[in-house]
Amino acid sequence: MPIKKTSGNIIYLSGPMTGLPGLNFPAFHAMTAQLRDAGHTVTNPAELNPDGGTWSECMRRDIKALMDCDTVARLPGWHSSSGARLEVLIAERLGMNVVNAHDLVSMEIAG
């Protein structure tokens, strides 16, 4: 499903962090840059939690931010992350768009 670029469309980036080198921040930042370069507004949990915190503290901030978004873009490995699975479940239950982040970037390049 194509994502319309409108001022009201905000993409939330979801993916694995816990246990990965640098909390996987480089992958979050790289994808955020690609999506923003394509004209999207992106909420990046790595930017919301630059100093970390407990899993619960981070998830509370992330879920609050997720509520202001329209689309969830999943990074590779999202399915192995309990936090990302929770974010995707919430998005699906609320009827939000859920897409693979790399597919979204590929659609922009092809479009």
C-alpha positions as CSV (number, residue, x, y, z in Angstrom):
1,M,0.0,0.0,0.0
2,P,1.6,3.3,-1.0
3,I,2.1,5.8,1.7
4,K,0.8,9.2,0.8
5,K,3.1,12.1,1.6
6,T,0.9,14.5,3.5
7,S,1.6,16.8,6.4
8,G,-0.6,14.5,8.5
9,N,1.3,11.2,7.7
10,I,3.9,10.5,10.3
11,I,6.0,7.3,10.1
12,Y,7.1,5.5,13.3
13,L,10.2,3.4,12.8
14,S,10.1,0.1,14.6
15,G,12.8,-2.5,15.0
16,P,15.1,-4.4,17.3
17,M,17.4,-2.7,19.8
18,T,18.0,-4.8,22.9
19,G,21.1,-6.9,22.7
20,L,22.4,-5.4,19.4
21,P,25.6,-3.4,19.1
22,G,24.9,0.3,19.7
23,L,21.3,-0.7,20.4
24,N,21.0,-0.9,16.6
25,F,20.9,3.0,16.5
26,P,23.0,3.1,13.3
27,A,20.2,1.2,11.4
28,F,17.5,3.4,12.9
29,H,19.4,6.6,12.0
30,A,20.2,5.4,8.5
31,M,16.6,4.5,7.7
32,T,15.4,7.7,9.2
33,A,17.7,9.7,7.0
34,Q,16.5,7.9,3.9
35,L,12.8,8.4,4.7
36,R,13.3,12.0,5.6
37,D,15.3,12.6,2.4
38,A,12.2,11.2,0.6
39,G,10.0,13.8,2.2
40,H,8.5,11.8,5.1
41,T,8.1,12.9,8.7
42,V,9.6,10.2,10.8
43,T,9.5,9.4,14.5
44,N,12.7,7.5,15.4
45,P,12.7,5.8,18.9
46,A,16.5,6.1,18.9
47,E,16.1,9.8,18.9
48,L,13.4,9.6,21.7
49,N,15.7,7.5,23.9
50,P,19.3,8.7,23.1
51,D,20.5,7.9,26.7
52,G,18.6,4.7,27.0
53,G,16.8,3.8,30.2
54,T,15.0,0.6,31.2
55,W,13.1,-1.3,28.6
56,S,9.8,-0.2,30.3
57,E,10.8,3.5,30.4
58,C,11.8,3.4,26.7
59,M,8.6,1.6,25.6
60,R,6.4,4.0,27.5
61,R,8.0,6.9,25.6
62,D,7.9,5.0,22.4
63,I,4.3,4.0,22.6
64,K,3.2,7.6,23.5
65,A,5.0,8.8,20.3
66,L,3.5,5.9,18.3
67,M,0.0,7.3,19.1
68,D,0.8,10.4,17.0
69,C,1.8,8.4,13.9
70,D,-0.1,7.0,11.0
71,T,2.3,4.3,9.7
72,V,4.7,1.9,11.3
73,A,7.7,1.0,9.2
74,R,9.5,-2.2,10.4
75,L,13.2,-2.6,10.3
76,P,14.7,-6.1,9.5
77,G,14.6,-8.3,12.6
78,W,11.6,-6.6,14.1
79,H,9.9,-10.0,14.6
80,S,12.6,-11.0,17.1
81,S,12.1,-7.9,19.2
82,S,9.4,-8.0,21.9
83,G,9.2,-4.2,21.8
84,A,8.8,-4.0,18.1
85,R,6.3,-6.8,18.1
86,L,4.3,-4.9,20.7
87,E,4.5,-1.7,18.6
88,V,3.3,-3.5,15.4
89,L,0.5,-5.2,17.3
90,I,-0.7,-1.9,18.7
91,A,-0.5,-0.4,15.2
92,E,-2.4,-3.2,13.6
93,R,-5.1,-3.2,16.2
94,L,-5.6,0.5,15.8
95,G,-5.9,0.2,12.0
96,M,-2.6,2.0,11.2
97,N,-0.5,1.3,8.1
98,V,2.2,-1.3,8.8
99,V,4.9,-1.7,6.1
100,N,8.5,-2.9,5.8
101,A,10.8,0.1,6.0
102,H,13.0,-1.1,3.1
103,D,9.9,-1.7,0.9
104,L,8.9,1.9,1.6
105,V,12.3,3.2,0.5
106,S,12.2,1.0,-2.6
107,M,8.8,2.4,-3.5
108,E,10.2,5.9,-3.3
109,I,13.1,5.0,-5.6
110,A,10.8,3.3,-8.1
111,G,8.3,6.0,-8.0
